[in-house]
């Protein structure tokens, strides 16, 4: 006999209420952060050579991050991913440090993004609400996922893909279906709140006529392979810069790490263009609107400045620089293929996101929200190819991988036992541990800087 699932009904009501509260709070924070960032950048633009102060400002940012509330160090997306996967709360102090330090980093010319502080603040607010209500660790984790989803959705104006990104980025190959409903509610609510508070988003509907042809489809496949290689390059450059600047710190001091990194960034701004510093919205909005490239190597320069910024003490997100790198790489490839630059830039933006963050589903849906439904089949193909080509690489080191992209190895999921998860993550980290062991011969006390 049919039994009415009353528990499911009240569970939906409960999570609708909780997710709406999280979405409203995160939407307000997103709007305040974006307006404060816009005001700071507008003021900064009155000083044409603002980036010359980077050698000193990066050290100030490092001091603030380490000396002010030193116990609150969860001000990066990677740290928040680790906290969520470990069922640990995110402190409000870390969230507000992320907001303040990110604004300062981007204002003085550091190459960073605006999504991380919003996602981190979202996780912090949701965590605080969960602890106030004394929910279980499982419910607290679900609420933090909602906070991350709301943060991404509100900052880019993509309620569906932003919410899905928060679900997909934690475990590659596994989506938290139990958190899907509240994550979507939180993301849509945050987007509606930021829009109501006057935040403007930039969309680029594509004007091309998508006619299926084998030649065009082959070019999309080749583009996906290229974007996958760009994703691997970006990830490896980030890692190498981190190792180099740790070495500088251990051989000298944190001040010289910040000073050298800031001097390198200032030199790039003088020798090339300030376009490759700061938030860099013009770097990809321009090519998406059909503008010309300043340099065919712009995606390489932006990858370098982003890596140096974070290795030298900057704070912020990496998704916005990834958008820049992907769009510029796509526009460069369009010149080789003889295709529409705006179309290839759009494909590059989402495909490099899929490869670097291991989020092909949310990246494919983001293409629809940003560029229109016509580009969807081509974006999906490029995203999946880029995702598969990157293997186990990711810009988020705390991300778990639930399957082997090469088709080998034993799968793992959040539902497995902790022992199995540790065993599988140990296999995935074998190359990294080997690299660290080798590095200790050249760089004594390799991890010492993380404890300062």
C-alpha positions as CSV (number, residue, x, y, z in Angstrom):
1,X,0.0,0.0,0.0
2,X,1.2,3.5,-0.9
3,X,2.7,5.4,2.1
4,X,3.0,9.2,1.8
5,X,6.7,10.2,2.5
6,X,6.1,12.8,5.1
7,X,9.7,12.9,6.1
8,X,10.7,13.8,2.5
9,X,8.1,16.6,2.5
10,X,9.3,18.2,5.7
11,X,12.9,17.7,4.6
12,X,12.3,19.7,1.4
13,X,10.6,22.4,3.4
14,X,13.4,22.6,5.9
15,X,16.1,22.8,3.3
16,X,14.2,25.3,1.2
17,X,14.1,27.6,4.2
18,X,17.7,27.1,5.1
19,X,19.0,27.5,1.6
20,X,16.9,30.6,1.1
21,X,18.4,32.2,4.2
22,X,21.9,31.3,3.0
23,X,21.2,32.6,-0.4
24,X,19.9,36.0,0.9
25,X,22.9,36.4,3.3
26,X,25.5,35.4,0.6
27,X,23.8,37.5,-2.0
28,X,24.0,40.6,0.2
29,X,27.7,39.9,0.9
30,X,28.3,39.3,-2.9
31,X,26.8,42.6,-3.7
32,X,28.7,44.5,-1.1
33,X,32.0,42.9,-2.1
34,X,31.5,43.5,-5.8
35,X,30.5,47.1,-5.3
36,X,33.4,47.7,-2.9
37,X,35.8,46.1,-5.5
38,X,34.4,48.2,-8.3
39,X,34.8,51.4,-6.2
40,X,38.4,50.5,-5.3
41,X,39.4,49.7,-8.9
42,X,37.7,52.9,-10.1
43,X,39.7,54.9,-7.5
44,X,42.9,53.1,-8.4
45,X,42.6,53.9,-12.1
46,X,43.3,57.5,-11.3
47,X,47.0,56.4,-10.9
48,X,48.3,55.0,-14.2
49,X,51.4,53.4,-12.6
50,X,49.5,52.0,-9.6
51,X,51.2,48.6,-10.0
52,X,54.7,50.0,-9.1
53,X,53.8,49.6,-5.5
54,X,53.3,45.9,-5.7
55,X,56.6,44.9,-4.2
56,X,55.6,46.6,-0.9
57,X,51.8,46.0,-1.0
58,X,52.3,42.2,-1.4
59,X,54.3,42.2,1.8
60,X,51.6,44.2,3.5
61,X,49.0,41.6,2.3
62,X,51.2,38.8,3.5
63,X,51.6,40.4,7.0
64,X,47.8,41.0,7.3
65,X,47.1,37.4,6.3
66,X,49.6,35.9,8.7
67,X,49.6,38.3,11.6
68,X,45.9,39.3,11.9
69,X,43.9,36.5,13.4
70,X,46.7,34.0,12.5
71,X,44.4,31.0,13.4
72,X,42.0,32.0,10.6
73,X,43.8,30.7,7.5
74,X,40.8,29.3,5.5
75,X,40.7,32.3,3.1
76,X,41.1,30.4,-0.2
77,X,38.8,28.2,-2.2
78,X,41.2,25.2,-1.8
79,X,41.1,25.6,2.0
80,X,37.3,25.7,1.9
81,X,37.2,22.6,-0.2
82,X,39.4,20.8,2.3
83,X,37.2,21.9,5.2
84,X,34.0,20.8,3.5
85,X,35.5,17.4,2.5
86,X,36.7,17.0,6.1
87,X,33.3,17.9,7.7
88,X,35.0,20.9,9.4
89,X,33.4,24.4,9.8
90,X,34.8,27.6,8.2
91,X,35.2,30.5,10.5
92,X,33.7,33.9,9.8
93,X,37.0,35.6,10.5
94,X,38.6,33.6,7.6
95,X,35.6,34.6,5.4
96,X,36.0,38.3,6.1
97,X,39.8,38.1,5.7
98,X,39.2,36.6,2.3
99,X,36.9,39.5,1.3
100,X,39.3,42.3,2.5
101,X,42.6,40.8,1.3
102,X,41.2,39.9,-2.1
103,X,40.0,43.5,-2.6
104,X,43.5,44.8,-1.6
105,X,45.3,42.3,-3.8
106,X,43.3,43.1,-7.0
107,X,43.3,46.9,-6.3
108,X,47.1,47.1,-6.1
109,X,47.5,45.0,-9.3
110,X,47.7,41.4,-8.2
111,X,46.4,39.0,-10.8
112,X,43.6,37.3,-8.9
113,X,39.9,36.7,-9.2
114,X,36.7,37.8,-7.4
115,X,35.0,34.4,-7.0
116,X,37.0,32.9,-4.2
117,X,36.1,35.6,-1.5
118,X,32.4,35.3,-2.3
119,X,32.5,31.5,-2.2
120,X,34.6,31.5,1.0
121,X,32.4,34.0,2.6
122,X,29.4,31.9,1.6
123,X,30.9,28.9,3.3
124,X,31.7,30.9,6.4
125,X,28.2,32.4,6.7
126,X,26.6,29.0,6.1
127,X,28.9,27.4,8.7
128,X,28.1,30.1,11.3
129,X,24.3,29.5,10.7
130,X,24.8,25.8,11.0
131,X,26.6,26.0,14.3
132,X,24.0,28.5,15.6
133,X,21.3,26.0,14.8
134,X,23.4,23.1,16.1
135,X,22.9,20.9,13.1
136,X,24.7,17.6,12.5
137,X,28.1,17.5,10.8
138,X,26.4,16.1,7.6
139,X,23.9,19.0,7.6
140,X,26.6,21.5,8.3
141,X,28.6,20.2,5.3
142,X,25.5,20.5,3.1
143,X,24.9,24.1,4.3
144,X,28.5,25.0,3.5
145,X,28.1,23.5,0.0
146,X,25.1,25.8,-0.4
147,X,27.2,28.7,0.7
148,X,29.9,28.0,-1.9
149,X,27.2,27.5,-4.6
150,X,25.5,30.8,-3.7
151,X,28.9,32.6,-3.8
152,X,29.8,31.4,-7.2
153,X,26.3,32.0,-8.6
154,X,26.1,35.5,-7.2
155,X,29.5,36.7,-8.3
156,X,29.2,35.7,-12.0
157,X,25.5,35.9,-12.5
158,X,25.2,32.2,-13.4
159,X,22.6,30.7,-10.9
160,X,22.5,27.2,-12.4
161,X,26.1,26.6,-13.3
162,X,27.3,28.5,-10.3
163,X,25.3,26.2,-8.0
164,X,26.4,23.1,-9.9
165,X,30.1,24.2,-9.6
166,X,29.8,24.2,-5.9
167,X,28.6,20.6,-6.1
168,X,31.0,19.4,-8.7
169,X,34.3,20.9,-7.6
170,X,34.5,19.0,-4.3
171,X,34.8,15.4,-5.7
172,X,35.7,14.8,-9.3
173,X,33.3,12.2,-10.6
174,X,30.8,12.5,-7.8
175,X,28.0,15.0,-7.4
176,X,26.3,15.5,-4.0
177,X,22.7,14.8,-5.1
178,X,21.5,15.2,-1.6
179,X,22.7,18.8,-1.6
180,X,21.5,19.6,-5.2
181,X,18.1,21.0,-4.3
182,X,19.3,23.4,-1.5
183,X,22.4,24.4,-3.6
184,X,20.1,25.4,-6.5
185,X,17.8,27.3,-4.2
186,X,20.8,29.1,-2.6
187,X,22.3,29.9,-6.0
188,X,19.1,31.2,-7.5
189,X,18.3,33.2,-4.4
190,X,21.8,34.8,-4.2
191,X,21.6,35.7,-7.9
192,X,18.2,37.4,-7.4
193,X,19.4,39.3,-4.4
194,X,22.6,40.6,-6.1
195,X,20.5,41.6,-9.1
196,X,18.0,43.4,-6.9
197,X,20.8,45.2,-5.2
198,X,22.1,46.6,-8.5
199,X,24.9,44.3,-9.5
200,X,25.4,44.3,-13.3
201,X,26.5,41.2,-15.1
202,X,28.1,40.9,-18.5
203,X,26.7,38.4,-20.9
204,X,27.9,37.7,-24.5
205,X,25.3,36.0,-26.6
206,X,27.0,34.5,-29.7
207,X,25.8,35.8,-33.1
208,X,27.2,32.9,-35.1
209,X,24.9,30.4,-36.9
210,X,25.7,26.9,-35.6
211,X,25.6,24.8,-38.8
212,X,26.9,21.3,-38.1
213,X,29.7,20.3,-40.4
214,X,32.4,17.7,-40.1
215,X,35.2,20.2,-40.6
216,X,33.9,22.6,-37.9
217,X,33.3,19.7,-35.5
218,X,36.9,18.5,-36.1
219,X,38.2,21.9,-35.3
220,X,36.2,21.9,-32.0
221,X,37.8,18.6,-31.1
222,X,41.2,19.9,-31.9
223,X,40.4,23.1,-29.9
224,X,39.4,20.9,-26.9
225,X,42.8,19.2,-27.0
226,X,44.5,22.6,-27.2
227,X,42.5,23.9,-24.3
228,X,43.3,20.8,-22.3
229,X,47.0,21.5,-22.8
230,X,46.5,25.1,-21.8
231,X,44.8,23.8,-18.6
232,X,47.8,21.6,-17.8
233,X,50.2,24.4,-18.5
234,X,48.3,26.8,-16.2
235,X,48.2,24.3,-13.4
236,X,51.9,23.4,-13.7
237,X,52.9,27.1,-13.8
238,X,51.0,27.7,-10.6
239,X,52.8,24.8,-8.9
240,X,56.3,25.7,-10.2
241,X,55.9,29.3,-9.1
242,X,54.9,28.2,-5.6
243,X,58.0,26.0,-5.3
244,X,60.3,28.7,-6.5
245,X,59.0,31.3,-4.2
246,X,59.1,28.9,-1.2
247,X,62.8,28.5,-2.0
248,X,63.3,32.2,-2.0
249,X,61.5,32.5,1.4
250,X,63.6,29.8,3.0
251,X,66.9,31.2,1.6
252,X,66.0,34.8,2.4
253,X,62.8,36.0,4.2
254,X,59.1,36.4,3.4
255,X,59.8,40.1,2.6
256,X,62.1,39.3,-0.2
257,X,59.6,36.7,-1.6
258,X,56.9,39.4,-1.7
259,X,59.3,42.1,-3.0
260,X,60.8,39.9,-5.8
261,X,57.3,38.8,-6.9
262,X,55.9,42.3,-6.8
263,X,58.9,43.6,-8.8
264,X,58.4,40.9,-11.4
265,X,54.7,41.8,-11.8
266,X,55.6,45.5,-12.0
267,X,58.1,44.8,-14.7
268,X,55.5,42.8,-16.7
269,X,53.1,45.7,-16.4
270,X,55.7,48.2,-17.7
271,X,57.1,46.0,-20.5
272,X,53.8,44.5,-21.8
273,X,50.5,46.0,-20.5
274,X,48.7,46.5,-17.2
275,X,45.9,44.4,-18.8
276,X,47.6,41.3,-17.5
277,X,47.5,42.5,-13.9
278,X,44.6,43.0,-11.5
279,X,41.2,41.5,-12.1
280,X,41.6,41.5,-15.9
281,X,37.9,41.7,-16.9
282,X,38.8,43.7,-20.0
283,X,41.2,40.9,-21.1
284,X,38.3,38.5,-21.8
285,X,35.3,40.8,-22.2
286,X,37.2,42.4,-25.1
287,X,37.8,39.3,-27.1
288,X,34.4,37.9,-26.4
289,X,32.9,41.1,-27.9
290,X,35.0,40.6,-31.0
291,X,37.9,42.9,-30.1
292,X,41.5,42.3,-31.2
293,X,44.2,40.7,-29.1
294,X,47.0,42.8,-27.7
295,X,49.3,39.8,-28.0
296,X,48.9,36.2,-29.2
297,X,50.8,35.2,-26.1
298,X,48.4,37.0,-23.7
299,X,47.2,33.7,-22.2
300,X,50.8,32.8,-21.3
301,X,51.5,36.2,-19.8
302,X,48.3,36.0,-17.7
303,X,49.2,32.5,-16.5
304,X,52.6,33.8,-15.4
305,X,51.4,36.9,-13.6
306,X,48.7,34.8,-11.8
307,X,51.2,32.2,-10.6
308,X,53.6,34.9,-9.4
309,X,50.8,36.8,-7.6
310,X,49.7,33.8,-5.5
311,X,53.2,32.5,-4.9
312,X,54.3,35.9,-3.7
313,X,51.6,36.3,-1.1
314,X,48.5,37.5,-3.0
315,X,45.0,36.5,-2.0
316,X,42.0,35.9,-4.2
317,X,40.4,33.5,-6.6
318,X,41.8,31.7,-9.7
319,X,38.6,31.3,-11.7
320,X,38.6,34.9,-13.1
321,X,42.2,34.6,-14.3
322,X,41.2,31.2,-15.8
323,X,38.5,32.9,-17.8
324,X,41.1,35.4,-19.1
325,X,43.5,32.6,-20.0
326,X,40.9,30.5,-21.7
327,X,39.3,33.4,-23.7
328,X,42.7,34.7,-24.9
329,X,43.9,31.2,-25.8
330,X,40.7,30.7,-27.8
331,X,41.1,34.0,-29.7
332,X,44.7,33.1,-30.5
333,X,43.6,29.6,-31.8
334,X,40.9,31.3,-33.9
335,X,43.6,33.1,-35.9
336,X,45.2,29.7,-36.7
337,X,42.0,28.0,-37.6
338,X,40.4,30.9,-39.4
339,X,37.3,30.9,-37.2
340,X,35.3,33.5,-35.5
341,X,37.5,34.8,-32.6
342,X,34.5,35.5,-30.2
343,X,33.2,31.9,-30.7
344,X,36.6,30.4,-30.0
345,X,37.1,32.7,-27.0
346,X,33.8,31.5,-25.6
347,X,34.8,27.9,-26.1
348,X,38.2,28.5,-24.5
349,X,36.8,30.3,-21.5
350,X,34.6,27.3,-20.5
351,X,36.9,24.6,-21.7
352,X,39.9,25.8,-19.7
353,X,37.7,26.1,-16.7
354,X,36.6,22.5,-17.1
355,X,40.2,21.4,-17.4
356,X,41.8,23.3,-14.6
357,X,39.0,22.9,-12.1
358,X,37.7,19.4,-13.3
359,X,34.2,20.7,-13.7
360,X,33.0,19.8,-17.2
361,X,29.2,19.8,-16.3
362,X,29.1,23.2,-14.7
363,X,31.4,24.7,-17.4
364,X,29.1,23.4,-20.2
365,X,26.0,24.8,-18.5
366,X,27.9,28.1,-17.9
367,X,28.4,28.4,-21.7
368,X,24.6,28.4,-22.1
369,X,24.1,31.0,-19.4
370,X,26.8,33.3,-20.7
371,X,26.8,32.8,-24.4
372,X,23.4,31.3,-25.4
373,X,22.0,27.8,-26.1
374,X,23.4,27.7,-29.7
375,X,27.0,27.1,-28.5
376,X,26.0,24.3,-26.1
377,X,26.9,21.2,-28.1
378,X,30.3,22.6,-29.1
379,X,31.1,23.8,-25.6
380,X,30.2,20.5,-24.1
381,X,32.5,18.6,-26.5
382,X,35.4,21.0,-25.8
383,X,34.8,20.9,-22.1
384,X,34.8,17.1,-21.9
385,X,37.9,16.8,-24.0
386,X,39.8,19.4,-22.0
387,X,38.6,17.7,-18.7
388,X,39.8,14.3,-19.9
389,X,43.2,15.5,-21.2
390,X,44.2,17.1,-17.9
391,X,44.3,13.7,-16.1
392,X,44.7,14.2,-12.3
393,X,45.8,17.8,-12.6
394,X,43.8,20.5,-10.8
395,X,44.3,24.0,-9.5
396,X,42.6,22.9,-6.3
397,X,45.0,20.5,-4.5
398,X,42.3,19.5,-1.9
399,X,40.0,18.2,-4.6
400,X,39.3,14.5,-4.5
401,X,39.2,12.4,-7.7
402,X,36.6,9.6,-7.6
403,X,37.8,7.9,-10.7
404,X,40.8,7.5,-13.0
405,X,40.3,9.5,-16.3
406,X,42.6,7.0,-18.1
407,X,40.1,4.2,-17.2
408,X,42.3,2.4,-14.8
409,X,42.4,2.2,-11.0
410,X,39.8,1.6,-8.4
411,X,37.0,4.3,-8.1
412,X,36.4,6.0,-4.8
413,X,33.5,8.1,-3.6
414,X,32.5,10.1,-0.5
415,X,30.3,7.1,0.5
416,X,33.4,4.9,0.9
417,X,35.0,4.2,4.2
418,X,37.6,6.7,5.4
419,X,40.3,4.0,5.1
420,X,39.6,3.5,1.5
421,X,39.6,7.2,0.8
422,X,42.9,7.7,2.5
423,X,44.3,4.7,0.5
424,X,43.1,6.0,-2.8
425,X,44.2,9.6,-2.1
426,X,47.6,8.2,-1.2
427,X,47.9,6.7,-4.6
428,X,46.8,9.8,-6.3
429,X,49.4,11.8,-4.3
430,X,52.3,9.5,-5.0
431,X,53.9,11.7,-7.7
432,X,53.4,14.8,-5.6
433,X,55.0,13.2,-2.5
434,X,57.9,12.0,-4.7
435,X,58.4,15.5,-6.0
436,X,58.3,16.9,-2.5
437,X,60.8,14.3,-1.3
438,X,63.2,15.2,-4.1
439,X,62.7,18.9,-3.5
440,X,63.7,18.6,0.2
441,X,67.2,17.8,-1.0
442,X,67.3,21.1,-2.8
443,X,65.0,23.0,-0.5
444,X,65.5,22.2,3.2
445,X,62.3,22.3,5.4
446,X,60.1,22.4,2.3
447,X,56.8,23.0,4.2
448,X,58.2,25.3,6.9
449,X,56.7,28.4,5.2
450,X,53.2,27.1,5.5
451,X,53.6,27.1,9.3
452,X,54.7,30.7,9.7
